């Protein structure tokens, strides 16, 4: 593994500079909260957002990994608190002659809206609008919404009170499937609601972002190609993407990064008729999970399964670029494959797949060989030695 490179998130490699903003819509749990990544105009001296948006997320991560919050929160804050995402915060939206395709992105268990910034920024640099959701099903390490009451710290309107939604573990004595399956359905429904919101914004309907006025959502009017929409996610988010694909006709395909297949019910599989790209890591998937993926690939020849050798489950998150040696040893955020090489494989395979199934006029088909598992550090389907998780 090439360990000489300094810690930090990589820049997008596409032709577009990338902007991002945070959007919260609605005053209850049924609203939406997401980070939006988009192509933006060049901006001299642009502010870059913090990767950890607020200290409460360090507290949430400590709770998720079940460590003592009193000493773990400062450790996480020192380890990650100063990192910034190399994009332009509230940068001016870049209009173009043709409309941008859309990706709805779903985070994994214990995640939140910023921890896939490397993947999301790369997609935006290639000309996608990316909505990175922060789910409200108690699967995020923490999240919040703003009620229309007194108080509030970072909200646009006076008189808003924040209510936090903590990570929730499976209660003792309860079967995990019966806890996780309703969660994955809520998550998939949030993906669908995210699409509905973009449809409203694209049509010119006024949508209020209750967090701030730094970015004008009306700039997106008539800028999104709603015939070219995909859903994408990692781990629990990968399962969410597969389920959302079956729920919404406008989702044309799904990209599932090392998905956690366990929460999906058996009755779902015949309903998933559109193509899915499974990009797995070497050390996470079980034989049972791969068998579930093959239930989908056996029904649709356009569904592909590939595995990136030398990668681990966290290789597709930002932690692989930001964790120092100590945290890497504890949480295994990197495998033997250089994390930048792993990110390139993930992004290029996803872009090739999206070009094919969203019918994009780009040059992403130069990476079509990856979809067949052909290339350095990639194989078709799964390795012979699978995880026993």
Secondary structure as a PSIPRED ss2 file (coil, helix, strand):
# PSIPRED VFORMAT (PSIPRED V4.0)

   1 X C   1.000  0.000  0.000
   2 X C   1.000  0.000  0.000
   3 X C   1.000  0.000  0.000
   4 X C   1.000  0.000  0.000
   5 X C   1.000  0.000  0.000
   6 X C   1.000  0.000  0.000
   7 X C   1.000  0.000  0.000
   8 X C   1.000  0.000  0.000
   9 X C   1.000  0.000  0.000
  10 X C   1.000  0.000  0.000
  11 X C   1.000  0.000  0.000
  12 X C   1.000  0.000  0.000
  13 X C   1.000  0.000  0.000
  14 X C   1.000  0.000  0.000
  15 X C   1.000  0.000  0.000
  16 X C   1.000  0.000  0.000
  17 X E   0.000  0.000  1.000
  18 X E   0.000  0.000  1.000
  19 X E   0.000  0.000  1.000
  20 X E   0.000  0.000  1.000
  21 X E   0.000  0.000  1.000
  22 X E   0.000  0.000  1.000
  23 X E   0.000  0.000  1.000
  24 X E   0.000  0.000  1.000
  25 X E   0.000  0.000  1.000
  26 X C   1.000  0.000  0.000
  27 X C   1.000  0.000  0.000
  28 X C   1.000  0.000  0.000
  29 X C   1.000  0.000  0.000
  30 X C   1.000  0.000  0.000
  31 X C   1.000  0.000  0.000
  32 X E   0.000  0.000  1.000
  33 X E   0.000  0.000  1.000
  34 X E   0.000  0.000  1.000
  35 X E   0.000  0.000  1.000
  36 X E   0.000  0.000  1.000
  37 X E   0.000  0.000  1.000
  38 X E   0.000  0.000  1.000
  39 X E   0.000  0.000  1.000
  40 X E   0.000  0.000  1.000
  41 X C   1.000  0.000  0.000
  42 X C   1.000  0.000  0.000
  43 X C   1.000  0.000  0.000
  44 X C   1.000  0.000  0.000
  45 X C   1.000  0.000  0.000
  46 X C   1.000  0.000  0.000
  47 X C   1.000  0.000  0.000
  48 X C   1.000  0.000  0.000
  49 X C   1.000  0.000  0.000
  50 X E   0.000  0.000  1.000
  51 X C   1.000  0.000  0.000
  52 X C   1.000  0.000  0.000
  53 X C   1.000  0.000  0.000
  54 X C   1.000  0.000  0.000
  55 X H   0.000  1.000  0.000
  56 X H   0.000  1.000  0.000
  57 X H   0.000  1.000  0.000
  58 X H   0.000  1.000  0.000
  59 X H   0.000  1.000  0.000
  60 X H   0.000  1.000  0.000
  61 X H   0.000  1.000  0.000
  62 X H   0.000  1.000  0.000
  63 X H   0.000  1.000  0.000
  64 X H   0.000  1.000  0.000
  65 X C   1.000  0.000  0.000
  66 X C   1.000  0.000  0.000
  67 X C   1.000  0.000  0.000
  68 X C   1.000  0.000  0.000
  69 X H   0.000  1.000  0.000
  70 X H   0.000  1.000  0.000
  71 X H   0.000  1.000  0.000
  72 X H   0.000  1.000  0.000
  73 X H   0.000  1.000  0.000
  74 X H   0.000  1.000  0.000
  75 X H   0.000  1.000  0.000
  76 X H   0.000  1.000  0.000
  77 X H   0.000  1.000  0.000
  78 X H   0.000  1.000  0.000
  79 X H   0.000  1.000  0.000
  80 X H   0.000  1.000  0.000
  81 X C   1.000  0.000  0.000
  82 X C   1.000  0.000  0.000
  83 X C   1.000  0.000  0.000
  84 X E   0.000  0.000  1.000
  85 X C   1.000  0.000  0.000
  86 X C   1.000  0.000  0.000
  87 X C   1.000  0.000  0.000
  88 X E   0.000  0.000  1.000
  89 X E   0.000  0.000  1.000
  90 X C   1.000  0.000  0.000
  91 X C   1.000  0.000  0.000
  92 X C   1.000  0.000  0.000
  93 X E   0.000  0.000  1.000
  94 X C   1.000  0.000  0.000
  95 X C   1.000  0.000  0.000
  96 X C   1.000  0.000  0.000
  97 X C   1.000  0.000  0.000
  98 X C   1.000  0.000  0.000
  99 X C   1.000  0.000  0.000
 100 X E   0.000  0.000  1.000
 101 X E   0.000  0.000  1.000
 102 X E   0.000  0.000  1.000
 103 X E   0.000  0.000  1.000
 104 X E   0.000  0.000  1.000
 105 X E   0.000  0.000  1.000
 106 X E   0.000  0.000  1.000
 107 X C   1.000  0.000  0.000
 108 X C   1.000  0.000  0.000
 109 X C   1.000  0.000  0.000
 110 X C   1.000  0.000  0.000
 111 X C   1.000  0.000  0.000
 112 X C   1.000  0.000  0.000
 113 X C   1.000  0.000  0.000
 114 X C   1.000  0.000  0.000
 115 X C   1.000  0.000  0.000
 116 X C   1.000  0.000  0.000
 117 X H   0.000  1.000  0.000
 118 X H   0.000  1.000  0.000
 119 X H   0.000  1.000  0.000
 120 X H   0.000  1.000  0.000
 121 X H   0.000  1.000  0.000
 122 X H   0.000  1.000  0.000
 123 X H   0.000  1.000  0.000
 124 X H   0.000  1.000  0.000
 125 X H   0.000  1.000  0.000
 126 X C   1.000  0.000  0.000
 127 X C   1.000  0.000  0.000
 128 X E   0.000  0.000  1.000
 129 X E   0.000  0.000  1.000
 130 X E   0.000  0.000  1.000
 131 X E   0.000  0.000  1.000
 132 X E   0.000  0.000  1.000
 133 X E   0.000  0.000  1.000
 134 X C   1.000  0.000  0.000
 135 X C   1.000  0.000  0.000
 136 X C   1.000  0.000  0.000
 137 X C   1.000  0.000  0.000
 138 X C   1.000  0.000  0.000
 139 X C   1.000  0.000  0.000
 140 X C   1.000  0.000  0.000
 141 X C   1.000  0.000  0.000
 142 X E   0.000  0.000  1.000
 143 X E   0.000  0.000  1.000
 144 X E   0.000  0.000  1.000
 145 X E   0.000  0.000  1.000
 146 X E   0.000  0.000  1.000
 147 X E   0.000  0.000  1.000
 148 X C   1.000  0.000  0.000
 149 X C   1.000  0.000  0.000
 150 X C   1.000  0.000  0.000
 151 X C   1.000  0.000  0.000
 152 X C   1.000  0.000  0.000
 153 X C   1.000  0.000  0.000
 154 X C   1.000  0.000  0.000
 155 X C   1.000  0.000  0.000
 156 X C   1.000  0.000  0.000
 157 X C   1.000  0.000  0.000
 158 X C   1.000  0.000  0.000
 159 X C   1.000  0.000  0.000
 160 X C   1.000  0.000  0.000
 161 X E   0.000  0.000  1.000
 162 X E   0.000  0.000  1.000
 163 X E   0.000  0.000  1.000
 164 X E   0.000  0.000  1.000
 165 X E   0.000  0.000  1.000
 166 X E   0.000  0.000  1.000
 167 X C   1.000  0.000  0.000
 168 X C   1.000  0.000  0.000
 169 X C   1.000  0.000  0.000
 170 X C   1.000  0.000  0.000
 171 X C   1.000  0.000  0.000
 172 X C   1.000  0.000  0.000
 173 X C   1.000  0.000  0.000
 174 X C   1.000  0.000  0.000
 175 X C   1.000  0.000  0.000
 176 X H   0.000  1.000  0.000
 177 X H   0.000  1.000  0.000
 178 X H   0.000  1.000  0.000
 179 X H   0.000  1.000  0.000
 180 X H   0.000  1.000  0.000
 181 X H   0.000  1.000  0.000
 182 X H   0.000  1.000  0.000
 183 X H   0.000  1.000  0.000
 184 X H   0.000  1.000  0.000
 185 X H   0.000  1.000  0.000
 186 X H   0.000  1.000  0.000
 187 X H   0.000  1.000  0.000
 188 X H   0.000  1.000  0.000
 189 X H   0.000  1.000  0.000
 190 X H   0.000  1.000  0.000
 191 X H   0.000  1.000  0.000
 192 X H   0.000  1.000  0.000
 193 X H   0.000  1.000  0.000
 194 X H   0.000  1.000  0.000
 195 X H   0.000  1.000  0.000
 196 X H   0.000  1.000  0.000
 197 X H   0.000  1.000  0.000
 198 X H   0.000  1.000  0.000
 199 X H   0.000  1.000  0.000
 200 X H   0.000  1.000  0.000
 201 X H   0.000  1.000  0.000
 202 X H   0.000  1.000  0.000
 203 X H   0.000  1.000  0.000
 204 X C   1.000  0.000  0.000
 205 X C   1.000  0.000  0.000
 206 X C   1.000  0.000  0.000
 207 X C   1.000  0.000  0.000
 208 X C   1.000  0.000  0.000
 209 X C   1.000  0.000  0.000
 210 X C   1.000  0.000  0.000
 211 X C   1.000  0.000  0.000
 212 X C   1.000  0.000  0.000
 213 X C   1.000  0.000  0.000
 214 X C   1.000  0.000  0.000
 215 X C   1.000  0.000  0.000
 216 X C   1.000  0.000  0.000
 217 X H   0.000  1.000  0.000
 218 X H   0.000  1.000  0.000
 219 X H   0.000  1.000  0.000
 220 X H   0.000  1.000  0.000
 221 X C   1.000  0.000  0.000
 222 X C   1.000  0.000  0.000
 223 X C   1.000  0.000  0.000
 224 X E   0.000  0.000  1.000
 225 X E   0.000  0.000  1.000
 226 X E   0.000  0.000  1.000
 227 X E   0.000  0.000  1.000
 228 X E   0.000  0.000  1.000
 229 X E   0.000  0.000  1.000
 230 X E   0.000  0.000  1.000
 231 X E   0.000  0.000  1.000
 232 X E   0.000  0.000  1.000
 233 X E   0.000  0.000  1.000
 234 X E   0.000  0.000  1.000
 235 X C   1.000  0.000  0.000
 236 X H   0.000  1.000  0.000
 237 X H   0.000  1.000  0.000
 238 X H   0.000  1.000  0.000
 239 X H   0.000  1.000  0.000
 240 X H   0.000  1.000  0.000
 241 X H   0.000  1.000  0.000
 242 X H   0.000  1.000  0.000
 243 X H   0.000  1.000  0.000
 244 X H   0.000  1.000  0.000
 245 X H   0.000  1.000  0.000
 246 X H   0.000  1.000  0.000
 247 X H   0.000  1.000  0.000
 248 X C   1.000  0.000  0.000
 249 X C   1.000  0.000  0.000
 250 X C   1.000  0.000  0.000
 251 X E   0.000  0.000  1.000
 252 X E   0.000  0.000  1.000
 253 X E   0.000  0.000  1.000
 254 X E   0.000  0.000  1.000
 255 X E   0.000  0.000  1.000
 256 X E   0.000  0.000  1.000
 257 X E   0.000  0.000  1.000
 258 X C   1.000  0.000  0.000
 259 X C   1.000  0.000  0.000
 260 X C   1.000  0.000  0.000
 261 X H   0.000  1.000  0.000
 262 X H   0.000  1.000  0.000
 263 X H   0.000  1.000  0.000
 264 X C   1.000  0.000  0.000
 265 X C   1.000  0.000  0.000
 266 X H   0.000  1.000  0.000
 267 X H   0.000  1.000  0.000
 268 X H   0.000  1.000  0.000
 269 X H   0.000  1.000  0.000
 270 X H   0.000  1.000  0.000
 271 X H   0.000  1.000  0.000
 272 X C   1.000  0.000  0.000
 273 X C   1.000  0.000  0.000
 274 X C   1.000  0.000  0.000
 275 X C   1.000  0.000  0.000
 276 X E   0.000  0.000  1.000
 277 X E   0.000  0.000  1.000
 278 X E   0.000  0.000  1.000
 279 X E   0.000  0.000  1.000
 280 X E   0.000  0.000  1.000
 281 X E   0.000  0.000  1.000
 282 X C   1.000  0.000  0.000
 283 X C   1.000  0.000  0.000
 284 X C   1.000  0.000  0.000
 285 X C   1.000  0.000  0.000
 286 X E   0.000  0.000  1.000
 287 X H   0.000  1.000  0.000
 288 X H   0.000  1.000  0.000
 289 X H   0.000  1.000  0.000
 290 X H   0.000  1.000  0.000
 291 X H   0.000  1.000  0.000
 292 X H   0.000  1.000  0.000
 293 X H   0.000  1.000  0.000
 294 X H   0.000  1.000  0.000
 295 X H   0.000  1.000  0.000
 296 X H   0.000  1.000  0.000
 297 X H   0.000  1.000  0.000
 298 X C   1.000  0.000  0.000
 299 X C   1.000  0.000  0.000
 300 X C   1.000  0.000  0.000
 301 X C   1.000  0.000  0.000
 302 X C   1.000  0.000  0.000
 303 X C   1.000  0.000  0.000
 304 X E   0.000  0.000  1.000
 305 X E   0.000  0.000  1.000
 306 X E   0.000  0.000  1.000
 307 X E   0.000  0.000  1.000
 308 X E   0.000  0.000  1.000
 309 X C   1.000  0.000  0.000
 310 X C   1.000  0.000  0.000
 311 X C   1.000  0.000  0.000
 312 X C   1.000  0.000  0.000
 313 X H   0.000  1.000  0.000
 314 X H   0.000  1.000  0.000
 315 X H   0.000  1.000  0.000
 316 X H   0.000  1.000  0.000
 317 X C   1.000  0.000  0.000
 318 X C   1.000  0.000  0.000
 319 X H   0.000  1.000  0.000
 320 X H   0.000  1.000  0.000
 321 X H   0.000  1.000  0.000
 322 X H   0.000  1.000  0.000
 323 X C   1.000  0.000  0.000
 324 X C   1.000  0.000  0.000
 325 X H   0.000  1.000  0.000
 326 X H   0.000  1.000  0.000
 327 X H   0.000  1.000  0.000
 328 X H   0.000  1.000  0.000
 329 X H   0.000  1.000  0.000
 330 X H   0.000  1.000  0.000
 331 X H   0.000  1.000  0.000
 332 X C   1.000  0.000  0.000
 333 X C   1.000  0.000  0.000
 334 X C   1.000  0.000  0.000
 335 X C   1.000  0.000  0.000
 336 X C   1.000  0.000  0.000
 337 X C   1.000  0.000  0.000
 338 X C   1.000  0.000  0.000
 339 X H   0.000  1.000  0.000
 340 X H   0.000  1.000  0.000
 341 X H   0.000  1.000  0.000
 342 X H   0.000  1.000  0.000
 343 X H   0.000  1.000  0.000
 344 X H   0.000  1.000  0.000
 345 X H   0.000  1.000  0.000
 346 X H   0.000  1.000  0.000
 347 X H   0.000  1.000  0.000
 348 X H   0.000  1.000  0.000
 349 X H   0.000  1.000  0.000
 350 X H   0.000  1.000  0.000
 351 X H   0.000  1.000  0.000
 352 X H   0.000  1.000  0.000
 353 X H   0.000  1.000  0.000
 354 X H   0.000  1.000  0.000
 355 X H   0.000  1.000  0.000
 356 X H   0.000  1.000  0.000
 357 X H   0.000  1.000  0.000
 358 X H   0.000  1.000  0.000
 359 X C   1.000  0.000  0.000
 360 X C   1.000  0.000  0.000
 361 X C   1.000  0.000  0.000
 362 X C   1.000  0.000  0.000
 363 X C   1.000  0.000  0.000
 364 X H   0.000  1.000  0.000
 365 X H   0.000  1.000  0.000
 366 X H   0.000  1.000  0.000
 367 X H   0.000  1.000  0.000
 368 X H   0.000  1.000  0.000
 369 X H   0.000  1.000  0.000
 370 X H   0.000  1.000  0.000
 371 X H   0.000  1.000  0.000
 372 X C   1.000  0.000  0.000
 373 X C   1.000  0.000  0.000
 374 X C   1.000  0.000  0.000
 375 X C   1.000  0.000  0.000
 376 X C   1.000  0.000  0.000
 377 X C   1.000  0.000  0.000
 378 X E   0.000  0.000  1.000
 379 X E   0.000  0.000  1.000
 380 X E   0.000  0.000  1.000
 381 X C   1.000  0.000  0.000
 382 X C   1.000  0.000  0.000
 383 X C   1.000  0.000  0.000
 384 X C   1.000  0.000  0.000
 385 X C   1.000  0.000  0.000
 386 X C   1.000  0.000  0.000
 387 X E   0.000  0.000  1.000
 388 X C   1.000  0.000  0.000
 389 X C   1.000  0.000  0.000
